[in-house]
């Protein structure tokens, strides 16, 4: 699940990774200019690439709907241009 805008009224989209390749998926996330990737797992290389491209990454539990997890993601100030990485403990 990728979140277009990390706001209380966030809009999420599902991106299909047709290439089944982590590099292709990162390319899509960066091209869509995501503000937040909320996922259950991510490899370190992909997380670093997204973070350096300005996409914040939050890792949450896989057994809960992502829109139930989203309110627990701390919000960045609008002026903050640096991406963040966080592991959510719910």
Protein Blocks (a to p, Z undefined) as FASTA:
>chain_A
ZZfbacfkbccdddddfkopaklmmmmmmmnopabdcdfbdcfklmmmmmmnopacdddd
fkbcfklmmmmpccddfklcbdcdddddZZ
